[in-house]
């Protein structure tokens, strides 16, 4: 006969598995927060190029963080109700539509970015 204590011990995850899950969770958190960290590091250049005041930059960061919060809630609810597969399919479908509808915007912005990067590099080298 199996006691309650033995049954609980048999269902507990091993220490190795717990360590593995912790490392995976930390890596996921690091990758998720990377874009916000990158935004914070580039804010001085963005504000200077666009001529934004400190209050406008603060509003920009607030709206980015608020949008991330809302999207995380909606995506989490969608994954709980519809499943991960359907939410990923929805995401890729919307991404494909956006790229198809706006190729000129993406091309123009990447060309402008390239020219601006070359100008910054020339100024830095001088």
DSSP file (Angstrom, degrees, kcal/mol; ACC not computed):
  #  RESIDUE AA STRUCTURE BP1 BP2  ACC     N-H-->O    O-->H-N    N-H-->O    O-->H-N    TCO  KAPPA ALPHA  PHI   PSI    X-CA   Y-CA   Z-CA
    1    1 A X              0   0    0      0, 0.0     2,-0.4     0, 0.0     0, 0.0   0.000 360.0 360.0 360.0 136.7    0.0    0.0    0.0
    2    2 A X        -     0   0    0      4,-0.0     2,-0.1     3,-0.0     3,-0.0  -0.752 360.0-139.9 -93.2 130.9    1.3    3.5   -1.0
    3    3 A X     >  -     0   0    0     -2,-0.4     4,-1.9     1,-0.1     5,-0.1  -0.408  23.4-111.4 -83.9 166.6    1.2    6.2    1.7
    4    4 A X  H  > S+     0   0    0      1,-0.2     4,-2.4     2,-0.2     5,-0.2   0.897 118.1  54.9 -63.1 -41.1    0.2    9.8    1.0
    5    5 A X  H  > S+     0   0    0      1,-0.2     4,-2.1     2,-0.2    -1,-0.2   0.898 108.6  47.6 -61.1 -42.0    3.8   10.9    1.6
    6    6 A X  H  > S+     0   0    0      2,-0.2     4,-1.7     1,-0.2    -1,-0.2   0.874 110.9  51.8 -66.8 -38.2    5.2    8.5   -1.0
    7    7 A X  H  X S+     0   0    0     -4,-1.9     4,-1.1     2,-0.2    -2,-0.2   0.903 111.2  46.9 -66.1 -41.5    2.6    9.5   -3.5
    8    8 A X  H  X S+     0   0    0     -4,-2.4     4,-1.0     1,-0.2     3,-0.4   0.911 111.1  51.7 -66.5 -42.1    3.5   13.2   -3.1
    9    9 A X  H  < S+     0   0    0     -4,-2.1     3,-0.3     1,-0.2    -1,-0.2   0.839 107.3  53.8 -63.2 -33.5    7.2   12.5   -3.3
   10   10 A X  H  < S+     0   0    0     -4,-1.7    -1,-0.2     1,-0.2    -2,-0.2   0.786 110.0  46.7 -72.8 -26.7    6.7   10.6   -6.6
   11   11 A X  H  < S+     0   0    0     -4,-1.1    -1,-0.2    -3,-0.4    -2,-0.2   0.595  87.2 103.0 -93.2 -10.8    4.8   13.5   -8.2
   12   12 A X  S  < S-     0   0    0     -4,-1.0     2,-0.0    -3,-0.3    -3,-0.0  -0.508  78.5-113.2 -72.0 137.6    7.3   16.3   -7.2
   13   13 A X        -     0   0    0     -2,-0.2    -1,-0.1     1,-0.1    -2,-0.1  -0.343  35.3-102.8 -68.8 153.5    9.6   17.4  -10.1
   14   14 A X     >  -     0   0    0      1,-0.1     4,-2.1     4,-0.0     5,-0.2  -0.273  26.4-112.9 -71.5 162.6   13.3   16.6   -9.7
   15   15 A X  H  > S+     0   0    0      1,-0.2     4,-2.3     2,-0.2     5,-0.2   0.855 117.7  55.0 -64.5 -35.7   15.7   19.3   -8.8
   16   16 A X  H  > S+     0   0    0      2,-0.2     4,-2.4     1,-0.2    -1,-0.2   0.917 108.3  47.7 -63.7 -43.8   17.3   19.1  -12.2
   17   17 A X  H  > S+     0   0    0      2,-0.2     4,-2.6     1,-0.2    -2,-0.2   0.886 111.0  51.0 -66.1 -39.0   14.0   19.7  -13.9
   18   18 A X  H  X S+     0   0    0     -4,-2.1     4,-2.0     2,-0.2    -1,-0.2   0.903 111.1  48.5 -64.3 -41.0   13.2   22.7  -11.6
   19   19 A X  H  X S+     0   0    0     -4,-2.3     4,-2.3     2,-0.2    -2,-0.2   0.910 110.9  51.2 -63.9 -42.6   16.6   24.2  -12.4
   20   20 A X  H  X S+     0   0    0     -4,-2.4     4,-2.4     1,-0.2    -2,-0.2   0.931 110.3  48.2 -60.0 -47.1   16.0   23.7  -16.1
   21   21 A X  H  X S+     0   0    0     -4,-2.6     4,-2.4     1,-0.2    -1,-0.2   0.873 110.4  52.4 -63.3 -37.1   12.6   25.4  -15.9
   22   22 A X  H  X S+     0   0    0     -4,-2.0     4,-2.4     2,-0.2    -1,-0.2   0.921 110.4  47.2 -64.6 -44.0   14.1   28.3  -14.0
   23   23 A X  H  X S+     0   0    0     -4,-2.3     4,-2.4     2,-0.2    -2,-0.2   0.909 112.6  49.3 -64.8 -42.2   16.8   28.8  -16.6
   24   24 A X  H  X S+     0   0    0     -4,-2.4     4,-2.4     2,-0.2    -2,-0.2   0.910 111.7  49.2 -63.7 -41.7   14.2   28.7  -19.5
   25   25 A X  H  X S+     0   0    0     -4,-2.4     4,-2.3     2,-0.2    -2,-0.2   0.909 111.9  48.1 -65.0 -41.9   12.0   31.2  -17.7
   26   26 A X  H  X S+     0   0    0     -4,-2.4     4,-2.4     2,-0.2    -2,-0.2   0.893 111.7  49.9 -66.0 -39.1   14.9   33.6  -17.1
   27   27 A X  H  X S+     0   0    0     -4,-2.4     4,-2.3     2,-0.2    -2,-0.2   0.907 111.1  49.5 -65.7 -40.6   16.0   33.3  -20.7
   28   28 A X  H  X S+     0   0    0     -4,-2.4     4,-2.2     2,-0.2    -2,-0.2   0.905 111.2  49.1 -63.0 -42.0   12.4   34.0  -21.9
   29   29 A X  H  X S+     0   0    0     -4,-2.3     4,-2.5     2,-0.2    -2,-0.2   0.910 110.3  51.3 -63.6 -42.2   12.2   37.0  -19.6
   30   30 A X  H  X S+     0   0    0     -4,-2.4     4,-0.6     1,-0.2    -2,-0.2   0.912 112.6  45.3 -62.9 -42.6   15.6   38.3  -20.9
   31   31 A X  H  < S+     0   0    0     -4,-2.3     4,-0.5     1,-0.2     3,-0.3   0.865 113.4  50.6 -69.0 -35.6   14.4   38.0  -24.5
   32   32 A X  H  < S+     0   0    0     -4,-2.2     3,-0.5     1,-0.2     4,-0.4   0.891 112.9  44.4 -69.4 -39.3   11.1   39.6  -23.8
   33   33 A X  H  X S+     0   0    0     -4,-2.5     4,-2.3     1,-0.2    -1,-0.2   0.543  91.1  88.6 -83.7  -5.1   12.6   42.6  -22.0
   34   34 A X  H  X S+     0   0    0     -4,-0.6     4,-2.5    -3,-0.3    -1,-0.2   0.894  85.0  51.5 -60.2 -42.1   15.2   43.0  -24.7
   35   35 A X  H  > S+     0   0    0     -4,-0.5     4,-2.1    -3,-0.5    -1,-0.2   0.890 111.2  46.7 -66.4 -38.1   13.1   45.3  -26.9
   36   36 A X  H  > S+     0   0    0     -4,-0.4     4,-2.4     2,-0.2    -1,-0.2   0.895 112.6  50.5 -69.4 -38.6   12.2   47.6  -24.0
   37   37 A X  H  X S+     0   0    0     -4,-2.3     4,-2.0     1,-0.2    -2,-0.2   0.909 110.5  49.8 -62.9 -41.1   15.9   47.8  -22.9
   38   38 A X  H  X S+     0   0    0     -4,-2.5     4,-1.6     2,-0.2    -2,-0.2   0.890 109.5  51.7 -64.4 -39.7   16.8   48.6  -26.5
   39   39 A X  H  X S+     0   0    0     -4,-2.1     4,-0.9     1,-0.2    -2,-0.2   0.926 109.4  49.6 -61.9 -45.0   14.2   51.4  -26.6
   40   40 A X  H  < S+     0   0    0     -4,-2.4     3,-0.5     1,-0.2     4,-0.4   0.884 110.7  50.1 -63.2 -38.4   15.5   52.9  -23.4
   41   41 A X  H  < S+     0   0    0     -4,-2.0     4,-0.2     1,-0.2     3,-0.2   0.800 115.3  42.7 -70.6 -27.9   19.1   52.8  -24.7
   42   42 A X  H  X S+     0   0    0     -4,-1.6     4,-2.5    -3,-0.2     3,-0.2   0.464  84.5  98.0 -98.4  -1.2   18.1   54.5  -27.9
   43   43 A X  H  X S+     0   0    0     -4,-0.9     4,-3.1    -3,-0.5     5,-0.3   0.887  79.6  55.1 -56.2 -43.7   15.8   57.1  -26.5
   44   44 A X  H  > S+     0   0    0     -4,-0.4     4,-1.9    -3,-0.2    -1,-0.2   0.925 112.6  42.9 -58.2 -42.8   18.4   59.9  -26.5
   45   45 A X  H  > S+     0   0    0     -3,-0.2     4,-2.6    -4,-0.2     5,-0.2   0.909 115.3  49.5 -67.7 -41.5   19.1   59.4  -30.2
   46   46 A X  H  X S+     0   0    0     -4,-2.5     4,-2.3     1,-0.2    -2,-0.2   0.935 112.4  46.8 -63.2 -46.4   15.4   59.1  -31.1
   47   47 A X  H  X>S+     0   0    0     -4,-3.1     5,-2.1    -5,-0.2     4,-1.0   0.881 114.0  48.3 -65.7 -36.8   14.4   62.2  -29.2
   48   48 A X  H  <5S+     0   0    0     -4,-1.9     3,-0.2    -5,-0.3    -2,-0.2   0.927 113.3  46.6 -68.7 -44.2   17.3   64.2  -30.7
   49   49 A X  H  <5S+     0   0    0     -4,-2.6    -2,-0.2     1,-0.2    -1,-0.2   0.863 121.3  37.2 -66.2 -36.1   16.5   63.1  -34.3
   50   50 A X  H  <5S-     0   0    0     -4,-2.3    -1,-0.2    -5,-0.2    -2,-0.2   0.515 106.9-123.0 -94.9  -5.5   12.8   63.8  -33.9
   51   51 A X  T  <5 +     0   0    0     -4,-1.0     2,-0.3    -3,-0.2    -3,-0.2   0.906  50.5 166.9  66.5  42.8   13.1   66.9  -31.8
   52   52 A X      < -     0   0    0     -5,-2.1    -1,-0.2    -6,-0.2     2,-0.1  -0.675  30.9-130.9 -93.3 144.1   11.0   65.5  -28.9
   53   53 A X     >  -     0   0    0     -2,-0.3     4,-2.1     1,-0.1     5,-0.2  -0.322  32.0-101.6 -80.8 172.5   10.9   67.1  -25.4
   54   54 A X  H  > S+     0   0    0      1,-0.2     4,-2.4     2,-0.2     5,-0.1   0.869 123.1  52.1 -65.2 -36.1   11.3   65.1  -22.3
   55   55 A X  H  > S+     0   0    0      2,-0.2     4,-2.1     1,-0.2    -1,-0.2   0.877 109.3  49.6 -69.0 -35.6    7.6   65.0  -21.6
   56   56 A X  H  > S+     0   0    0      2,-0.2     4,-2.3     1,-0.2    -2,-0.2   0.889 110.8  49.7 -68.0 -38.5    6.9   63.7  -25.1
   57   57 A X  H  X S+     0   0    0     -4,-2.1     4,-2.4     2,-0.2    -2,-0.2   0.908 110.1  51.2 -65.1 -41.7    9.6   61.0  -24.7
   58   58 A X  H  X S+     0   0    0     -4,-2.4     4,-2.3     1,-0.2    -2,-0.2   0.903 110.3  48.9 -61.5 -41.1    8.0   60.1  -21.3
   59   59 A X  H  X S+     0   0    0     -4,-2.1     4,-2.7     2,-0.2    -2,-0.2   0.900 109.3  53.2 -64.4 -40.3    4.6   59.8  -23.1
   60   60 A X  H  X S+     0   0    0     -4,-2.3     4,-2.1     1,-0.2    -2,-0.2   0.935 110.9  45.3 -59.9 -47.5    6.1   57.7  -25.8
   61   61 A X  H  X S+     0   0    0     -4,-2.4     4,-2.5     1,-0.2    -1,-0.2   0.895 112.1  53.0 -64.5 -39.5    7.6   55.2  -23.3
   62   62 A X  H  X S+     0   0    0     -4,-2.3     4,-2.9     1,-0.2     5,-0.2   0.939 110.1  46.8 -60.7 -47.0    4.3   55.2  -21.4
   63   63 A X  H  X S+     0   0    0     -4,-2.7     4,-2.3     1,-0.2    -1,-0.2   0.866 111.8  50.8 -66.7 -35.4    2.3   54.3  -24.5
   64   64 A X  H  X S+     0   0    0     -4,-2.1     4,-2.1    -5,-0.2    -1,-0.2   0.939 114.0  44.3 -64.9 -45.6    4.7   51.6  -25.5
   65   65 A X  H  X S+     0   0    0     -4,-2.5     4,-2.1     2,-0.2    -2,-0.2   0.897 114.0  49.9 -66.5 -40.3    4.6   50.0  -22.0
   66   66 A X  H  X S+     0   0    0     -4,-2.9     4,-2.4    -5,-0.2    -1,-0.2   0.901 110.4  50.2 -65.1 -40.2    0.8   50.3  -21.9
   67   67 A X  H  X S+     0   0    0     -4,-2.3     4,-2.7    -5,-0.2     5,-0.2   0.905 109.4  51.2 -64.6 -40.7    0.4   48.7  -25.3
   68   68 A X  H  X S+     0   0    0     -4,-2.1     4,-2.3     1,-0.2    -1,-0.2   0.904 110.7  49.6 -61.4 -40.3    2.7   45.8  -24.2
   69   69 A X  H  X S+     0   0    0     -4,-2.1     4,-2.1     2,-0.2    -2,-0.2   0.937 113.3  44.7 -63.7 -47.7    0.5   45.3  -21.1
   70   70 A X  H  X S+     0   0    0     -4,-2.4     4,-2.5     1,-0.2     5,-0.2   0.918 114.3  48.6 -65.4 -44.0   -2.8   45.3  -23.1
   71   71 A X  H  X S+     0   0    0     -4,-2.7     4,-3.0     1,-0.2     5,-0.3   0.891 109.8  52.8 -64.3 -38.8   -1.4   43.0  -25.8
   72   72 A X  H  X S+     0   0    0     -4,-2.3     4,-2.4    -5,-0.2    -1,-0.2   0.914 110.8  47.2 -63.1 -41.6   -0.1   40.6  -23.2
   73   73 A X  H  X S+     0   0    0     -4,-2.1     4,-2.4     2,-0.2    -2,-0.2   0.936 115.6  44.6 -64.4 -45.9   -3.5   40.4  -21.5
   74   74 A X  H  X S+     0   0    0     -4,-2.5     4,-2.6     2,-0.2    -2,-0.2   0.911 114.9  47.8 -65.8 -42.3   -5.3   39.9  -24.8
   75   75 A X  H  X S+     0   0    0     -4,-3.0     4,-2.6     2,-0.2    -1,-0.2   0.907 112.3  49.7 -65.9 -41.0   -2.8   37.3  -26.0
   76   76 A X  H  X S+     0   0    0     -4,-2.4     4,-2.1    -5,-0.3    -2,-0.2   0.921 112.7  46.4 -62.9 -44.0   -2.9   35.4  -22.7
   77   77 A X  H  X S+     0   0    0     -4,-2.4     4,-2.3     2,-0.2     5,-0.3   0.920 113.3  49.9 -64.1 -43.0   -6.7   35.4  -22.8
   78   78 A X  H  X>S+     0   0    0     -4,-2.6     4,-3.2     1,-0.2     5,-1.0   0.893 110.7  48.9 -63.1 -39.7   -6.7   34.3  -26.4
   79   79 A X  H  <5S+     0   0    0     -4,-2.6     4,-0.4     3,-0.2    -1,-0.2   0.868 112.1  49.4 -68.3 -35.3   -4.2   31.5  -25.7
   80   80 A X  H  <5S+     0   0    0     -4,-2.1    -2,-0.2    -5,-0.2    -1,-0.2   0.887 123.5  30.2 -69.1 -37.8   -6.2   30.3  -22.8
   81   81 A X  H  <5S+     0   0    0     -4,-2.3    -2,-0.2    -5,-0.2    -3,-0.2   0.895 135.4  23.3 -90.5 -42.6   -9.5   30.2  -24.7
   82   82 A X  T  <5S-     0   0    0     -4,-3.2     4,-0.3    -5,-0.3    -3,-0.2   0.751 107.3-114.6 -96.2 -28.0   -8.4   29.5  -28.3
   83   83 A X     >< -     0   0    0     -5,-1.0     4,-1.7    -4,-0.4     5,-0.2  -0.151  26.6 -84.1 105.2 155.9   -5.1   27.8  -27.8
   84   84 A X  H  > S+     0   0    0      1,-0.2     4,-2.6    -5,-0.2     5,-0.3   0.891 122.2  58.0 -62.9 -41.6   -1.5   28.7  -28.7
   85   85 A X  H  > S+     0   0    0      1,-0.2     4,-2.2     2,-0.2    -1,-0.2   0.919 108.0  45.5 -58.7 -46.2   -1.7   27.3  -32.2
   86   86 A X  H  > S+     0   0    0     -4,-0.3     4,-2.2     1,-0.2    -1,-0.2   0.877 112.6  50.5 -66.9 -37.5   -4.7   29.6  -33.2
   87   87 A X  H  X S+     0   0    0     -4,-1.7     4,-2.2     2,-0.2    -1,-0.2   0.904 111.4  47.9 -69.0 -39.7   -3.1   32.7  -31.6
   88   88 A X  H  X S+     0   0    0     -4,-2.6     4,-2.6     2,-0.2     5,-0.2   0.900 111.3  51.1 -66.3 -39.3    0.2   32.1  -33.5
   89   89 A X  H  X S+     0   0    0     -4,-2.2     4,-2.2    -5,-0.3    -2,-0.2   0.908 110.3  49.5 -62.8 -41.3   -1.7   31.6  -36.7
   90   90 A X  H  X S+     0   0    0     -4,-2.2     4,-2.3     2,-0.2    -2,-0.2   0.910 111.2  50.0 -61.9 -42.9   -3.6   34.8  -36.2
   91   91 A X  H  X S+     0   0    0     -4,-2.2     4,-2.3     1,-0.2    -2,-0.2   0.934 112.8  44.4 -64.0 -47.4   -0.3   36.7  -35.4
   92   92 A X  H  X S+     0   0    0     -4,-2.6     4,-2.2     1,-0.2    -1,-0.2   0.857 112.1  53.5 -67.9 -34.1    1.4   35.4  -38.6
   93   93 A X  H  X S+     0   0    0     -4,-2.2     4,-2.0    -5,-0.2    -1,-0.2   0.928 111.6  44.7 -64.6 -45.0   -1.6   36.1  -40.7
   94   94 A X  H  X S+     0   0    0     -4,-2.3     4,-2.3     2,-0.2    -2,-0.2   0.881 112.2  52.6 -66.3 -38.7   -1.8   39.7  -39.5
   95   95 A X  H  X S+     0   0    0     -4,-2.3     4,-2.1     1,-0.2    -1,-0.2   0.908 109.0  49.5 -64.2 -41.8    1.9   40.2  -39.9
   96   96 A X  H  X S+     0   0    0     -4,-2.2     4,-2.1     1,-0.2    -1,-0.2   0.911 110.6  50.1 -63.2 -43.3    1.7   38.9  -43.5
   97   97 A X  H  X S+     0   0    0     -4,-2.0     4,-2.1     1,-0.2    -2,-0.2   0.904 109.6  51.3 -62.3 -41.5   -1.1   41.3  -44.3
   98   98 A X  H  X S+     0   0    0     -4,-2.3     4,-1.4     1,-0.2    -1,-0.2   0.921 111.0  47.4 -63.6 -43.6    0.8   44.3  -42.9
   99   99 A X  H  < S+     0   0    0     -4,-2.1    -1,-0.2     1,-0.2    -2,-0.2   0.876 112.5  49.5 -65.8 -36.9    3.8   43.5  -44.9
  100  100 A X  H  < S+     0   0    0     -4,-2.1     3,-0.5     1,-0.2    -1,-0.2   0.864 113.2  46.4 -70.1 -35.5    1.8   43.1  -48.1
  101  101 A X  H  < S+     0   0    0     -4,-2.1    -1,-0.2     1,-0.2    -2,-0.2   0.712 119.8  36.1 -80.9 -20.1   -0.1   46.4  -47.6
  102  102 A X     X  +     0   0    0     -4,-1.4     4,-1.8    -5,-0.2    -1,-0.2  -0.235  62.6 132.1-131.6  48.8    2.9   48.6  -46.8
  103  103 A X  H  > S+     0   0    0     -3,-0.5     4,-2.4     1,-0.2     5,-0.2   0.876  78.6  53.6 -67.9 -33.6    6.0   47.6  -48.7
  104  104 A X  H  > S+     0   0    0      2,-0.2     4,-2.6     1,-0.2     5,-0.2   0.880 107.5  50.6 -69.0 -35.8    6.7   51.2  -49.7
  105  105 A X  H  > S+     0   0    0      2,-0.2     4,-2.4     1,-0.2     5,-0.2   0.934 113.2  45.4 -65.0 -45.4    6.6   52.4  -46.1
  106  106 A X  H  X S+     0   0    0     -4,-1.8     4,-2.0     2,-0.2    -2,-0.2   0.902 115.3  47.0 -66.7 -40.4    9.1   49.7  -45.0
  107  107 A X  H  X S+     0   0    0     -4,-2.4     4,-2.2     2,-0.2    -2,-0.2   0.928 113.6  47.8 -66.4 -45.2   11.4   50.3  -48.0
  108  108 A X  H  X S+     0   0    0     -4,-2.6     4,-2.6     1,-0.2     5,-0.2   0.922 112.9  47.7 -63.6 -44.6   11.4   54.0  -47.5
  109  109 A X  H  X S+     0   0    0     -4,-2.4     4,-2.5    -5,-0.2    -1,-0.2   0.885 111.9  49.5 -67.0 -37.0   12.1   53.9  -43.8
  110  110 A X  H  X S+     0   0    0     -4,-2.0     4,-2.1    -5,-0.2    -1,-0.2   0.878 111.8  49.4 -69.9 -34.6   14.9   51.3  -44.2
  111  111 A X  H  X S+     0   0    0     -4,-2.2     4,-2.3     2,-0.2    -2,-0.2   0.925 112.7  46.9 -66.6 -44.5   16.5   53.5  -46.9
  112  112 A X  H  X S+     0   0    0     -4,-2.6     4,-2.6     1,-0.2    -2,-0.2   0.908 112.1  50.9 -63.4 -41.1   16.2   56.6  -44.7
  113  113 A X  H  X S+     0   0    0     -4,-2.5     4,-2.5     1,-0.2    -1,-0.2   0.906 109.4  50.6 -62.7 -40.8   17.6   54.6  -41.8
  114  114 A X  H  X S+     0   0    0     -4,-2.1     4,-2.3     2,-0.2    -2,-0.2   0.918 111.7  47.1 -64.0 -43.6   20.6   53.5  -43.8
  115  115 A X  H  X S+     0   0    0     -4,-2.3     4,-2.2     1,-0.2    -2,-0.2   0.909 113.3  48.8 -64.6 -41.6   21.4   57.0  -45.0
  116  116 A X  H  X S+     0   0    0     -4,-2.6     4,-2.5     2,-0.2    -2,-0.2   0.886 110.6  50.9 -65.6 -38.9   21.1   58.3  -41.5
  117  117 A X  H  X S+     0   0    0     -4,-2.5     4,-2.3     2,-0.2    -2,-0.2   0.904 110.4  48.9 -65.4 -40.6   23.3   55.5  -40.2
  118  118 A X  H  X S+     0   0    0     -4,-2.3     4,-2.4     2,-0.2    -2,-0.2   0.893 111.7  49.4 -65.7 -39.1   26.0   56.3  -42.8
  119  119 A X  H  X S+     0   0    0     -4,-2.2     4,-2.4     2,-0.2    -2,-0.2   0.917 111.4  49.0 -65.8 -42.6   25.8   60.0  -42.0
  120  120 A X  H  X S+     0   0    0     -4,-2.5     4,-2.2     1,-0.2    -2,-0.2   0.905 111.1  50.2 -62.6 -40.6   26.2   59.3  -38.2
  121  121 A X  H  X S+     0   0    0     -4,-2.3     4,-2.4     2,-0.2    -2,-0.2   0.908 110.1  50.1 -64.8 -42.0   29.2   57.0  -39.0
  122  122 A X  H  X S+     0   0    0     -4,-2.4     4,-1.5     1,-0.2    -2,-0.2   0.922 112.1  47.8 -61.9 -43.3   30.8   59.7  -41.1
  123  123 A X  H  < S+     0   0    0     -4,-2.4    -1,-0.2     1,-0.2    -2,-0.2   0.876 112.3  49.5 -64.4 -37.4   30.4   62.3  -38.3
  124  124 A X  H  < S+     0   0    0     -4,-2.2    -1,-0.2     1,-0.2    -2,-0.2   0.880 111.2  48.7 -69.9 -37.4   31.7   59.9  -35.8
  125  125 A X  H  <        0   0    0     -4,-2.4    -1,-0.2     1,-0.2    -2,-0.2   0.761 360.0 360.0 -73.7 -24.8   34.8   59.0  -37.9
  126  126 A X     <        0   0    0     -4,-1.5    -1,-0.2    -5,-0.2    -2,-0.2   0.485 360.0 360.0 -71.5 360.0   35.6   62.7  -38.5
